[in-house]
């Protein structure tokens, strides 16, 4: 059986951290499994972190960005990610 892993990051105005956190997650995931995805749920960030997330997704097909049209909060980010995860064998949310 092939093991897959999805990891997600709810994001709201995380310009200073999003790239570092996603890069580190990818480094770790590569050592654990072959099949993985990183989902960034942008909860209507206003600081440009959405554009950084988009660039990360362009650079890596394993990274996806999902956007809320307005800030809906952490609970809504969790509901969003549970609806869209592709690799459901193992879920770890940070």
VOMARGU-481128 format. One record per atom (N, C-alpha, C, O): y, z, x; atom name. Coordinates in Angstrom, 3 decimals, decimal comma. Layout:
BEGIN
SITE          Y          Z          X   atom
SITE          Y          Z          X     CA
...
// end
This chain:
BEGIN
SITE          Y          Z          X   atom
SITE     -1,188      0,000      0,836      N
SITE      0,000      0,000      0,000     CA
SITE      1,253      0,000      0,882      C
SITE      1,365      0,776      1,831      O
SITE      2,154     -0,857      0,555      N
SITE      3,399     -0,968      1,298     CA
SITE      4,389      0,095      0,821      C
SITE      4,605      0,260     -0,380      O
SITE      4,979      0,801      1,761      N
SITE      5,965      1,820      1,412     CA
SITE      7,356      1,220      1,461      C
SITE      7,720      0,502      2,392      O
SITE      8,115      1,534      0,439      N
SITE      9,494      1,068      0,332     CA
SITE     10,395      2,275      0,171      C
SITE      9,964      3,351     -0,240      O
SITE     11,637      2,070      0,501      N
SITE     12,587      3,167      0,398     CA
SITE     13,939      2,644     -0,045      C
SITE     14,458      1,669      0,498      O
SITE     14,498      3,313     -1,042      N
SITE     15,872      3,052     -1,468     CA
SITE     16,693      4,286     -1,156      C
SITE     16,272      5,414     -1,412      O
SITE     17,855      4,058     -0,605      N
SITE     18,792      5,145     -0,357     CA
SITE     20,123      4,706     -0,932      C
SITE     20,481      3,530     -0,871      O
SITE     20,849      5,654     -1,488      N
SITE     22,115      5,259     -2,090     CA
SITE     23,200      6,243     -1,714      C
SITE     22,961      7,407     -1,391      O
SITE     24,404      5,710     -1,774      N
SITE     25,589      6,483     -1,452     CA
SITE     26,624      6,286     -2,552      C
SITE     27,188      5,199     -2,678      O
SITE     26,880      7,315     -3,346      N
SITE     28,024      7,241     -4,234     CA
SITE     29,283      7,252     -3,364      C
SITE     29,375      8,031     -2,416      O
SITE     30,233      6,405     -3,677      N
SITE     31,397      6,283     -2,800     CA
SITE     32,673      6,299     -3,628      C
SITE     32,815      5,554     -4,598      O
SITE     33,588      7,156     -3,231      N
SITE     34,930      7,147     -3,801     CA
SITE     35,903      7,459     -2,670      C
SITE     35,940      8,576     -2,154      O
SITE     36,682      6,461     -2,297      N
SITE     37,669      6,601     -1,221     CA
SITE     37,037      7,139      0,065      C
SITE     37,428      8,187      0,578      O
SITE     36,063      6,403      0,563      N
SITE     35,322      6,792      1,771     CA
SITE     35,584      5,837      2,935      C
SITE     34,698      5,595      3,754      O
SITE     36,773      5,309      3,005      N
SITE     37,127      4,336      4,048     CA
SITE     36,759      4,814      5,455      C
SITE     36,287      4,025      6,273      O
SITE     36,969      6,063      5,729      N
SITE     36,749      6,596      7,077     CA
SITE     35,271      6,791      7,409      C
SITE     34,923      6,922      8,583      O
SITE     34,402      6,814      6,412      N
SITE     32,995      7,157      6,687     CA
SITE     31,974      6,109      6,275      C
SITE     30,860      6,113      6,798      O
SITE     32,310      5,222      5,367      N
SITE     31,281      4,358      4,775     CA
SITE     30,541      3,523      5,819      C
SITE     29,315      3,430      5,763      O
SITE     31,238      2,925      6,751      N
SITE     30,566      2,080      7,735     CA
SITE     29,629      2,900      8,623      C
SITE     28,494      2,497      8,876      O
SITE     30,099      4,025      9,081      N
SITE     29,288      4,870      9,963     CA
SITE     28,030      5,372      9,242      C
SITE     26,936      5,354      9,806      O
SITE     28,194      5,813      8,008      N
SITE     27,071      6,358      7,258     CA
SITE     26,036      5,275      6,952      C
SITE     24,837      5,508      7,103      O
SITE     26,481      4,113      6,533      N
SITE     25,556      3,024      6,210     CA
SITE     24,861      2,536      7,475      C
SITE     23,650      2,317      7,455      O
SITE     25,584      2,361      8,565      N
SITE     24,961      1,936      9,831     CA
SITE     23,886      2,919     10,266      C
SITE     22,800      2,511     10,677      O
SITE     24,180      4,208     10,179      N
SITE     23,206      5,227     10,569     CA
SITE     21,995      5,194      9,646      C
SITE     20,860      5,310     10,108      O
SITE     22,225      5,036      8,356      N
SITE     21,112      4,954      7,406     CA
SITE     20,202      3,783      7,741      C
SITE     18,980      3,923      7,714      O
SITE     20,783      2,627      8,057      N
SITE     19,979      1,449      8,403     CA
SITE     19,177      1,701      9,672      C
SITE     18,002      1,343      9,742      O
SITE     19,795      2,310     10,669      N
SITE     19,073      2,639     11,902     CA
SITE     17,856      3,504     11,612      C
SITE     16,770      3,238     12,128      O
SITE     18,022      4,511     10,811      N
SITE     16,916      5,418     10,483     CA
SITE     15,872      4,712      9,622      C
SITE     14,675      4,837      9,879      O
SITE     16,308      3,975      8,608      N
SITE     15,371      3,286      7,726     CA
SITE     14,490      2,309      8,488      C
SITE     13,299      2,194      8,196      O
SITE     15,055      1,608      9,455      N
SITE     14,274      0,651     10,250     CA
SITE     13,129      1,321     10,988      C
SITE     12,112      0,680     11,256      O
SITE     13,270      2,594     11,320      N
SITE     12,199      3,310     12,022     CA
SITE     11,147      3,841     11,066      C
SITE     10,058      4,223     11,493      O
SITE     11,458      3,868      9,775      N
SITE     10,557      4,475      8,801     CA
SITE      9,744      3,469      8,005      C
SITE      8,545      3,657      7,797      O
SITE     10,391      2,405      7,564      N
SITE      9,744      1,440      6,670     CA
SITE     10,243      0,036      6,980      C
SITE     11,292     -0,152      7,596      O
SITE      9,463     -0,943      6,538      N
SITE      9,894     -2,336      6,688     CA
SITE     10,715     -2,800      5,489      C
SITE     11,576     -3,670      5,618      O
SITE     10,448     -2,222      4,338      N
SITE     11,090     -2,647      3,096     CA
SITE     12,031     -1,545      2,629      C
SITE     11,589     -0,470      2,224      O
SITE     13,329     -1,819      2,688      N
SITE     14,298     -0,807      2,295     CA
SITE     15,547     -1,471      1,737      C
SITE     15,792     -2,662      1,927      O
SITE     16,322     -0,655      1,043      N
SITE     17,623     -1,099      0,576     CA
SITE     18,581      0,080      0,645      C
SITE     18,188      1,238      0,506      O
SITE     19,841     -0,248      0,862      N
SITE     20,922      0,731      0,831     CA
SITE     21,856      0,284     -0,284      C
SITE     22,402     -0,819     -0,250      O
SITE     22,030      1,144     -1,259      N
SITE     22,885      0,823     -2,400     CA
SITE     24,126      1,700     -2,319      C
SITE     24,037      2,926     -2,249      O
SITE     25,269      1,059     -2,329      N
SITE     26,548      1,763     -2,342     CA
SITE     27,126      1,624     -3,742      C
SITE     27,356      0,512     -4,216      O
SITE     27,358      2,744     -4,396      N
SITE     27,980      2,733     -5,719     CA
SITE     29,447      3,108     -5,526      C
SITE     29,789      4,268     -5,296      O
SITE     30,293      2,101     -5,626      N
SITE     31,734      2,299     -5,458     CA
SITE     32,328      2,726     -6,792      C
SITE     32,379      1,946     -7,743      O
SITE     32,771      3,963     -6,848      N
SITE     33,288      4,537     -8,076     CA
SITE     34,802      4,314     -8,181      C
SITE     35,584      5,253     -8,331      O
SITE     35,181      3,035     -8,098      N
SITE     36,578      2,601     -8,229     CA
SITE     37,465      3,129     -7,104      C
SITE     38,570      3,614     -7,348      O
SITE     36,975      3,030     -5,883      N
SITE     37,768      3,451     -4,725     CA
SITE     39,069      2,673     -4,660      C
SITE     39,136      1,512     -5,062      O
SITE     40,108      3,333     -4,145      N
SITE     41,429      2,716     -4,036     CA
SITE     41,902      2,584     -2,599      C
SITE     43,019      2,126     -2,360      O
SITE     41,083      2,972     -1,648      N
SITE     41,546      3,049     -0,255     CA
SITE     41,037      1,915      0,627      C
SITE     41,182      1,977      1,848      O
SITE     40,445      0,885      0,036      N
SITE     39,920     -0,220      0,830     CA
SITE     38,470     -0,046      1,232      C
SITE     37,906     -0,920      1,892      O
SITE     37,857      1,054      0,853      N
SITE     36,453      1,252      1,236     CA
SITE     35,533      0,248      0,551      C
SITE     34,465     -0,070      1,073      O
SITE     35,936     -0,247     -0,604      N
SITE     35,138     -1,285     -1,269     CA
SITE     35,038     -2,556     -0,452      C
SITE     33,984     -3,191     -0,412      O
SITE     36,122     -2,930      0,196      N
SITE     36,108     -4,125      1,050     CA
SITE     35,214     -3,903      2,271      C
SITE     34,522     -4,821      2,713      O
SITE     35,230     -2,703      2,806      N
SITE     34,344     -2,397      3,935     CA
SITE     32,891     -2,478      3,480      C
SITE     32,044     -3,032      4,181      O
SITE     32,610     -1,928      2,313      N
SITE     31,252     -1,997      1,777     CA
SITE     30,820     -3,446      1,556      C
SITE     29,680     -3,804      1,851      O
SITE     31,719     -4,273      1,042      N
SITE     31,403     -5,698      0,851     CA
SITE     31,048     -6,360      2,175      C
SITE     30,104     -7,148      2,239      O
SITE     31,783     -6,052      3,214      N
SITE     31,495     -6,630      4,527     CA
SITE     30,127     -6,166      5,041      C
SITE     29,384     -6,952      5,627      O
SITE     29,806     -4,914      4,826      N
SITE     28,482     -4,406      5,227     CA
SITE     27,381     -5,150      4,479      C
SITE     26,340     -5,465      5,057      O
SITE     27,604     -5,429      3,204      N
SITE     26,621     -6,171      2,411     CA
SITE     26,495     -7,616      2,892      C
SITE     25,404     -8,186      2,874      O
SITE     27,606     -8,205      3,319      N
SITE     27,542     -9,578      3,863     CA
SITE     26,751     -9,611      5,167      C
SITE     26,055    -10,586      5,452      O
SITE     26,859     -8,551      5,950      N
SITE     26,182     -8,497      7,243     CA
SITE     24,695     -8,175      7,126      C
SITE     23,916     -8,526      8,013      O
SITE     24,296     -7,517      6,050      N
SITE     22,911     -7,081      5,916     CA
SITE     22,416     -7,318      4,493      C
SITE     22,980     -6,772      3,545      O
SITE     21,375     -8,120      4,336      N
SITE     20,862     -8,387      2,985     CA
SITE     20,244     -7,155      2,322      C
SITE     19,999     -7,158      1,116      O
SITE     19,995     -6,118      3,092      N
SITE     19,431     -4,883      2,528     CA
SITE     20,501     -3,987      1,899      C
SITE     20,171     -2,987      1,262      O
SITE     21,758     -4,332      2,070      N
SITE     22,849     -3,520      1,532     CA
SITE     23,389     -4,191      0,277      C
SITE     23,676     -5,388      0,262      O
SITE     23,519     -3,382     -0,781      N
SITE     24,102     -3,875     -2,034     CA
SITE     25,259     -2,976     -2,430      C
SITE     25,233     -1,769     -2,192      O
SITE     26,258     -3,564     -3,026      N
SITE     27,399     -2,807     -3,527     CA
SITE     27,460     -2,998     -5,036      C
SITE     27,417     -4,119     -5,542      O
SITE     27,560     -1,883     -5,735      N
SITE     27,726     -1,881     -7,185     CA
SITE     29,042     -1,172     -7,465      C
SITE     29,338     -0,141     -6,860      O
SITE     29,825     -1,720     -8,377      N
SITE     31,153     -1,155     -8,635     CA
SITE     31,294     -0,642    -10,054      C
SITE     30,796     -1,242    -11,007      O
SITE     31,977      0,471    -10,171      N
SITE     32,436      0,932    -11,476     CA
SITE     33,862      0,413    -11,671      C
SITE     34,640      0,390    -10,717      O
SITE     34,215      0,000    -12,877      N
SITE     35,561     -0,537    -13,117     CA
SITE     36,644      0,535    -13,053      C
SITE     37,816      0,230    -12,832      O
SITE     36,249      1,786    -13,245      N
SITE     37,162      2,920    -13,111     CA
SITE     36,347      4,100    -12,608      C
SITE     35,117      4,073    -12,642      O
SITE     37,024      5,121    -12,147      N
SITE     36,332      6,287    -11,607     CA
SITE     35,607      7,012    -12,735      C
SITE     36,224      7,529    -13,666      O
SITE     34,282      7,036    -12,627      N
SITE     33,447      7,636    -13,667     CA
SITE     32,778      8,927    -13,208      C
SITE     32,182      9,633    -14,021      O
SITE     32,868      9,244    -11,924      N
SITE     32,306     10,492    -11,421     CA
SITE     30,892     10,353    -10,883      C
SITE     30,234      9,323    -11,030      O
SITE     30,455     11,437    -10,254      N
SITE     29,162     11,469     -9,561     CA
SITE     27,982     11,235    -10,505      C
SITE     27,058     10,494    -10,170      O
SITE     28,008     11,857    -11,674      N
SITE     26,912     11,690    -12,622     CA
SITE     26,725     10,241    -13,034      C
SITE     25,596      9,765    -13,143      O
SITE     27,812      9,548    -13,262      N
SITE     27,734      8,136    -13,636     CA
SITE     27,205      7,302    -12,470      C
SITE     26,465      6,342    -12,684      O
SITE     27,575      7,659    -11,247      N
SITE     27,044      6,948    -10,078     CA
SITE     25,535      7,112    -10,004      C
SITE     24,822      6,157     -9,694      O
SITE     25,045      8,300    -10,281      N
SITE     23,595      8,527    -10,291     CA
SITE     22,919      7,696    -11,375      C
SITE     21,900      7,057    -11,114      O
SITE     23,463      7,696    -12,568      N
SITE     22,870      6,899    -13,649     CA
SITE     22,857      5,412    -13,289      C
SITE     21,880      4,711    -13,554      O
SITE     23,933      4,946    -12,693      N
SITE     23,997      3,546    -12,283     CA
SITE     22,892      3,209    -11,300      C
SITE     22,181      2,219    -11,471      O
SITE     22,748      4,022    -10,286      N
SITE     21,769      3,705     -9,249     CA
SITE     20,344      3,816     -9,780      C
SITE     19,487      3,028     -9,378      O
SITE     20,066      4,751    -10,654      N
SITE     18,716      4,860    -11,213     CA
SITE     18,365      3,630    -12,043      C
SITE     17,196      3,255    -12,130      O
SITE     19,362      3,005    -12,649      N
SITE     19,116      1,785    -13,427     CA
SITE     18,812      0,578    -12,547      C
SITE     18,054     -0,303    -12,951      O
SITE     19,391      0,528    -11,352      N
SITE     19,333     -0,724    -10,593     CA
SITE     18,425     -0,701     -9,373      C
SITE     18,211     -1,742     -8,751      O
SITE     17,889      0,456     -9,017      N
SITE     17,063      0,503     -7,803     CA
SITE     15,900     -0,472     -7,888      C
SITE     15,255     -0,598     -8,928      O
SITE     15,644     -1,151     -6,796      N
SITE     14,538     -2,103     -6,729     CA
SITE     13,289     -1,476     -6,123      C
SITE     12,174     -1,804     -6,529      O
SITE     13,459     -0,603     -5,182      N
SITE     12,327     -0,011     -4,482     CA
SITE     12,178      1,425     -4,963      C
SITE     12,847      2,336     -4,474      O
SITE     11,293      1,604     -5,924      N
SITE     11,220      2,896     -6,594     CA
SITE     10,061      3,758     -6,119      C
SITE      9,812      4,816     -6,696      O
SITE      9,346      3,335     -5,081      N
SITE      8,253      4,143     -4,575     CA
SITE      8,773      5,493     -4,083      C
SITE      8,124      6,522     -4,270      O
SITE      9,927      5,479     -3,463      N
SITE     10,504      6,681     -2,897     CA
SITE     12,006      6,596     -3,060      C
SITE     12,611      5,579     -2,723      O
SITE     12,600      7,627     -3,560      N
SITE     14,038      7,635     -3,786     CA
SITE     14,626      8,842     -3,090      C
SITE     14,133      9,960     -3,233      O
SITE     15,675      8,606     -2,342      N
SITE     16,371      9,711     -1,682     CA
SITE     17,858      9,447     -1,815      C
SITE     18,366      8,457     -1,289      O
SITE     18,545     10,310     -2,504      N
SITE     19,983     10,130     -2,695     CA
SITE     20,748     11,102     -1,847      C
SITE     20,384     12,274     -1,747      O
SITE     21,794     10,631     -1,242      N
SITE     22,658     11,501     -0,434     CA
SITE     24,023     11,574     -1,069      C
SITE     24,909     12,254     -0,552      O
// end
